[in-house]
Amino acid sequence: MKLQKNSILVIIVLCQFLGTSLWFAGNGVMAHLIDSFSLNLAAVGHLTSAVQFGFISGTLVFALLTLADRYSPSKVFFVSACLGAAFNLGVIHSQNTFFTLFFFRFATGFFLAGIYPVGMKIAADYFKEGLGKSLGFLVGALVVGTALPHLLNSLMTDLPWRAVIIVTSVLSVTGGLFIYILVPDGPHRTPGKKPDFSAWFRVFKDRDFRSAAFGYFGHMWELYAFWAFVPLMIAGYFDTQGLAAGNISILSFIIIGLGGVSCAVGGILSGKLGTKRTAFVALFSSCCCCLLYPLFFSQTSGALFIAFLIFWGLVVIADSPLFSTLVAHNAPGEIKGTALTIVNCIGFSITIVSIQTVTWLLPLVNPAYLYMILALGPIAGLYALRFRETFSVSG
């Protein structure tokens, strides 16, 4: 059965959404994990970092072995979705300790390396033109998938918290099956012949590639730390103001999940305004949110504070597919999948540093000023984009 390209895109987007629901499955039930396994508050940062560290390790292995270029990306996606789901299920074991939970989240992150960047590789193999728009929808699916466990945790209050973990694992396997059955190798795929260990150095020789990659690295310093600590931002604000926070899981889902809409909108706008320009505006806007956080944290209006976090959630992710587009367009065709994986590997390494930095500062810094440190990444990313003014990719 041969599907039209638009149908292929819908399937890839859906499967990316289903597979990446594994990412924050632990965060969605973090309060239950802390209670059930007698963990301390620092576990929020450590278990989130475990997924990131696993993802980094996975991308390192995938990139060194050039798996997404040597083998069918759809098969790599399917196997990774199934193995990621299996390790995700390990969290529900009643005899878990912090160390076993860390391992299971690490292993889940390892196989997410075969879902997220490989999904982008599949899209790049189908959509040489209009890649920015396609990746906008694809990363939007990642965002909603990332936020989904918060929604499930809120909706499944009458069920044991382990049901959230089981559901996300089932969704991941389903996504892998759909990709394997319905999405063959794309027409623009250039298969790699053997492991290319020089790819790590070769891709960064191109100045345009370096500029796009460094902009992405600055964006990543902020992104996952913001996502990881959104529930604490909400709880901290309402505790400080002496107000009732309401349903933090629902609010977290809205703040993170609406970013999926901004990814799609950003991808569409990039076709008119240019990919680099659109990414610059989004990164600048999220940088402003980091710096203005103390102002909104001091407001007595809970609605205004939540509206501010929603806006931050929209702009903090809008540039992600645009940077991936710039990276893909400026990478050699035969190692495009590896180049995307390399950039993801370095970017997610940066997220561990930012998450652990915020975790370390939690008891030391006034919560009104804590998250201003996230502005360091966007500032560096803006400099990288501004420094390289000549390149631009439309669509």
N, C-alpha and C positions, 0 to 999 in steps of 0.2 A: 504494500500500500504506500504510494508516493504522496506525500502531503505538500501543500503549498508552503512557501517560506513564512507567510504570516502565521499559519497554523503551527509550523515548527517553532517559531518564536514563542507562541502561547504555551506550548508544551515545555520548552526550556525554562520559561519563567515560572510556570507552575511547579516543575520539578525542583528548581532552585529554592523556591519557597518551602516545599516539603522537606528537602534535605537539610536546609539550614535551620530548621526548627530545633535541631539538636544543639545549636550553639549556646543558647541561653536557657536550655532546659533546667540546668542546675540553678541558675539565678532565679528562674520563675518560682522555684520551690525552696529558695535559700532559707527562708525563715523556718520552714519545716526541717530542713537538714540540720540547722543549728540546734533546734530543739530535740530532734530525734537522736542525734549523734553527739550531743553535748559539745558543740563547737563554740568558739568565741567569735566576736564580731569581725575580727580580722580575716575569718574564713571567706567573707564576701570577696575580698581582693585576691586571696590566695587561690581559691577554686576558680575564679574567673581567669586568673593568670595561668592556671593549669591548662585550660582549654587553649589559650593563646600560645602557650609554650608547646603544646602538642601540635597545634596548627603550624607553628614555625618549624618544628622538627619534621613534620610531614612534608611541608613545602620544600625543605632542604633536600630530603630524600627524593621527592618527586622531581625536583629541578636537576639534581646531580645525575639522576638516571634518565632524565628527559622522558618520563613515562607518558605524559600527555601528548608528546610528539611522535614517539615510537610506536605506541599502541592506539587502538581506537579510543578516542576520548569518551565515547558513550559507554564502553565497557569499563573503563577506569572509573567513571562516575558511578556506575551500577555497583561495582564491587565495593567502592568506598562508602556508598550510602548504606549498604548492608552491614559492613563491618563497624561503621560509626554507630549504627543503630544498636548493634549487639553490645558494644562497650557502654553505650548510654544506659542500657538496661541494668548494668552492673550497679548503678547508684541505688537501686531499690533493695539490694541485699541488706537484710536486717542486722548483720554483724559487721557492717562497715565501720571503719575508723576514718579519721581525717586522711591518713595516708592512702587507704584504699580508694576513698572518694577522689583524692587527688589523682591517683593512677587512672581511674575510669574516666575522669574528665579530660585528662591528658590524652588518653587513647582516642576518645571521641574527637578531640581537636585534631589529632594526627590524621584521621581519615576525612575530616572536613577539608583537608588540603586536596582531596580528590573530588570535592563537590564544588566549592566556590570558584577557585581559579579555573578548574576544568570546565565548569559551566560557561565561564567567560570565553574560554578557548573554543568551545563548541559554537557559541554565538559568533565569534570572530571568523570561524570557518564558513559560516553561512552568510554573514552580512558584512561584506567588504565596504560597501557604501552605506551610509546611515548607521554606522556602528555606534556612534554616541547615543542615538535614540534607542537602539536595541539594548545596549548595556544599561541605559537608564532604567528600562523596565526590569532588566535582570537584577541589578543591584537593589532596585525597589523591592523585588521579591525577597532578596536576602534580608532587607530591613524588616519587612512584615514577618518573615519567618523567625527572625531574631526576637521580635516582640511577642510572637504567638504564645510562648509558655506563660507570660504574665497574664494573658487573656484566659488561657486554659485554667490557670490556677484560680482565677477569680470565678469562672463559670462552673468549676467542678468542686465547689466548696462542700458538697454533700458526699463527695467521694474521697477516698484516701489520696494523699498527695502523690503517691506512687503512680496513680492513674495518669498524671501529667507526663511522667517519664515514659510510660508505656505508649501513650498516644503519639508522642513525638517520634519514638522509634518506629512505630508502624507507618507514620507519615513518611519518614525517610526511606524506608524500604519501598514504599509505593512509588515515590519519586524516582528512585533508581530503576525500578521496573519499567516505568513509562519511558524514561530516556533510552533504556536498552532496547525496548521493543519498537518504539516509534521514531527515534531520531538516529538515522545512519550518519556516517561521516559526511561533513559538509563539502561543497564543491571547491572551496578555497583552501582546503587542507593540504599542507605540504609535509608529508611524513618525514620524520627524522630517521636516520639509518642506524645510529648507535649512540651511546652516551657521549655527550659533548661537555667535558668538564671545563672547557675554555669559555663556555657561554656566560659564566658569571662575570668574567672580565670583559668579554667582547661587547656585550650589550651596552656597557657604560662608557664605551669609547665615543658614542654618538652624543653630541652636546644637547640635542633636542630631547633625546631619551633621558639623559641625566636630569634635565630641567623638569620634565614631567614626573620622573621618579622622585626627585627631591620634594616637589610640591605635594606628592602623595604621602611621603614620609611625614611631612609637617601636619597634614590632615589626620594621619593615623595617631599621632601623639594625643590628639584631642578626642577622637571619635569614641573609642571603646571605653576610655575612662569615663566619658560622659554617660554612655549607655550603662556601664556597670554601676554607677553611683546615682542614677536618677532616683531610685527608691529612697536612698538616704538623703538626697537633696530635698525631696518632698517631706519626708518624716522630720528632717532637721528644721525645715522652715516652720512647719506647723507646731512642732514642739516649742520652738523659740517664741512663736507668737501666742502660744497657749490656745490654739484652735484645734478642732477635730479635723484630721487629715482626710477622712472619707476612705474610699477604697484605693489604696496605694497601687495595687496590682493593675486595676483598670486605668488609673492615671498614667502609670508607667507604660502600659501598652499603647495608649493614645500618643504620648509624647514620643516614643520610639517609632511606633508603627506608622504614624503620619509621614515620617521621613521617606517612606516608600513612594508616596505621592510626589514629593519634591524631587526624587530621583527621576521619575518619569517626566515631570515638567522640565527639569533641568536638561534632560536628554533632548526634548523637543526644542527648547530654547537654543540649545547649542547649534542646531541646524541653521538658526537665523542670526545669532549673535557671534558665533564662533565658539569652539570648545574651550579654548584657553581663557577667553574673556569671561565666559559663564562660570568656569571653575574659579577664577580669580574673585569674582563678585561673591560667590558662595563662601569661599574661604575667608574673605575679609569680613563678611557678615557674622560668621561663627566666631571669629577672633574678637569682634566687638562684644558678642554675648559673654565670652569669658571675662572680659574686662569690666562689663557692666553688671555682672552677677551681684556684687555687693549692694548696688543701688536697688535692685529688685528684691533682694533678700530682706532688705530693711522695710519694704512696703508692708503695710498692715492688711492690704487686700489680697486674700488668698487667690482670688480669681485672676488678678493681675499677675501674680507670681507664676501660676500655672500657665497662663497665656504666654508669658515670657519663655518658660521651659518648652512649650509647644513650638514657638518660633525657633528656639535654639535647636530643637530636634529636627526641624525642617531643613535648616541651613547646614547643620553639622555633617549631613550625609549627602547633600545634593551634589557636591563636587566629586564624590567617589567614582561614579561611573565615567565621569569626564576625564579624570586622571587615568583611569584604566584605558580609555579610548586613546588618549595621547600616547600612553605606553605601547599599546598594541600597534598603532600606526607608525611608530618610530622604531619598532623592533624588526629584525630580519625575519622573513616569512617562515623559514625552516625551523626557527627556534622561538616562534611567537608564544606558544604555550609555555615554554620554559621561561621566557622573559617575564611573562605575567606572573608566573609562580615565584620567580626570584624576587620581584618587587613586592609581592605579597609576603614573602618570607621575611624580608627586611622590615617592611611596614609593621607586621604583627610583632616582630621583636621589639619594636619601639613601643607598642601598646603595653607590653609587660612592664617596661620601665615606667611609663606614665601611671599605670594602675598601681604599681607597687609604691611609687612616690606618693600618690594621694593616700594610699593605705597607711603609709608610714607617718604622714602628716596629720591624719585624722585626729589623733588625741592632742596634737601640738598646736594646731592653728584654728583660729576662730572660723566656724563654718561659713561665715559670710564672705571670707576672703580666700578660703581654701582652694576653690576651683579656678581662681585667676591664673594659677600656674599652668593651666591647660592652654593659655594663650601663646606660650612659647613655641609650640608646634606650628600653629597657623602663621605666626610672624616669620618663622624660618621658611615655611612653604611659600608665603607671599614674596619673600625676597628671591627665592629660586625662580618663580614665575616672572617676576619683574625684571630680573637680571637677564633673562633670555626672552627678548621681546620679539624676535623675528619669526618664531614658528607659530603656526596656528593650524588647527584642523577643524574643518566645518563638518557638522553632521556626525 
